[in-house]
Amino acid sequence: MNILKTLVKLNNKLEATWSKVDFLKIPVEIRTGWYVCEFTVPGTLDHLPRLVVTNDEGKEVSRHLVGVHAGRNRMMFYLPEGNLTAHSRSINFERLARVSNIEARCRTWLICARYLRDFFSIRSALKMIALQFQAPFERSNSLLRFYAPDAGTQHYLENVSSWNRFKGFSPRLFAPFVGSAKIAVLIEDQCQRESLDLQIISPDWILCLNEDNVIPQNADYILPLRKSEILQPAAILMLKRAIKKAPESPDLIYTDHDYAPRDIANEIEGQTQISAPLPPVFKPQPSRVYLACFNYLGASTLYSIDAVSGRLLSELLNDEHRYFLALELFKDRSKVMHIPEALFRSDRVTEELTPEPRSSESAWPGMQWLRRHNYNVLVAAPDANEGPSVDLVIPTRDGLSVLKPCIDGILEKTEYRNFKVIVVDNGSEKSETFDYFKLIEKDPRVTVVTYPGEFNYSAINNFAVEHGDSKYVGLINNDIEVIKGDWLTQMMGWAQQPEVGIVGAKLLFSDGRVQHAGVTIGMGNAAGHIHRLEDGQSPGYQMRCLATQNMMAVTAACLITPRDLFEKIGGLDAQAFKVAYNDIDYCLKVEASGKDVIWTPEAILYHHESVSRGDDMSAPHVERYFRELGTLQSRWKTKGFVDKYYSKHLRVGDEGVYPKVEAEQSDQLIYLSEQ
């Protein structure tokens, strides 16, 4: 950890020496050398972004940014002499700066060392040594490949494919490994039998709709298989192994899946083309609220015979019926199992549809189940503005430019009626701040308390909570700004559910891009905000920006929790997490206690992130930050952690929630002379 702190401090000093490229000066001149580029890209990409440098002779050289990912990127590469004439439209530059050759060489060694730490092998070590002797441009190409995931686009099938070596072996050899569960596969048409013959372990029975009307008496599970779905050769084997390992027999099992390329007729040329498949679908562990909003399960799910007792076989091949059956079975999530392997492939042209609610009544008291576009939403009922009291705790130190819009918006726009605001002053000095305190204290809903001493976010919030008496507590940053007046109504609707311990909101940057859509544990070996910098209206990966869902953690920039739970757990840890990760620690404690952490996109606010606190990587804060990071990693084992509401197949090195896809399309260029 001391090495990391030293490197960060050194980086901060070196950045002051960088020669920044001025994009406002046309032409944009590029000197031969190494550059650090910081930029963002929106969402998933079907192309490889690039920069175009044109030399004095008019020759264009494209620098393709291999390894780019959704959200914020930071890369180092080599550029030739010339003018930067164009770049892909998908690139939003934050900074492009030239670094010295010595610094570039040191950073190269650091990148290689980190790569070897994560993916060590003799072959990799030899490759690192050879890289040091490459010419700069080729060395740059090699370095960019390190930014890409080590695995290819089909890496998620590695475990599934490893079983293919056992094709043709006698099924008796697998008996000790697969258990005794008997599985019947229900098919729509006899033509599906051919693909089932390729299974390493055959199904115990194959039933055909309209030909077989009775489930075999000895069957334990049934797998309805539409004509559009094909099982991987290892599917039955891996399903049986999962059942054998389960602590108790599940009623429903669902798996990841992917899509096959499909033939599309070209009407103009009369030819057949192969289109790119939809990206793979990597799913979280069971989340009933997420399923109620979006049918993330897919077409092929395995059911216990008891779970489908009394149902017609035709119903099990009906998408709508299966969806509502799954919602029923998800009431007891301990009886639902997710296998994080793509055990079937679909050749459907479009993604799975989410059936419409059969009524506005939901399984959650006080919440309505409604249709919006092609998915469902869970929103608070119209009478939900009347409810138990909640104390909204807002720490501040001056910062009137953000504090005033925050509090004025809460007092003037919030539709939920039973709330109080507790402002905690931690060392304000400006007279206009105290004048504002006097003004807002005239409102009977507002109390201002003083917490002297150094900034300790955890201690400040714990202190303020002790000064309140409401049944619920809201932790609110002073740089939050209300957008929709029903924000607290939506959050309190979930906070009052008996199984819920924390509710988080959807937070946007001032420009409308996503700042917080939930937190994934293990991202960056700590925790990260998923879908960060996505467009605020974007559905995200598998509708995760628009669907209410379970999370392992949410940010305390806007969080609601029951007071009795907050006090039981001991509030925020003011000793170990004075500034950073206190909310993650609290959420994980709540989650470990058996309570749900819910993120709802129906509560939408602006978050002008960390305006008052500053940058954790700046010199005054770096020591404290790495100490708190180390505590989080040791207490919750976040290094290599797989968040149960994320997926081991999705990237955790950045905050974009997308599987790696092939970059097949041509990019659109922005020519700098035209800007």
Order of alpha helices (4+ residues) and beta strands (2+ residues): alpha-beta-beta-beta-beta-beta-beta-beta-beta-alpha-alpha-alpha-alpha-alpha-beta-alpha-beta-beta-beta-alpha-beta-beta-beta-alpha-beta-alpha-beta-beta-beta-beta-alpha-beta-alpha-beta-alpha-beta-beta-alpha-beta-beta-beta-beta-beta-beta-alpha-alpha-beta-alpha-beta
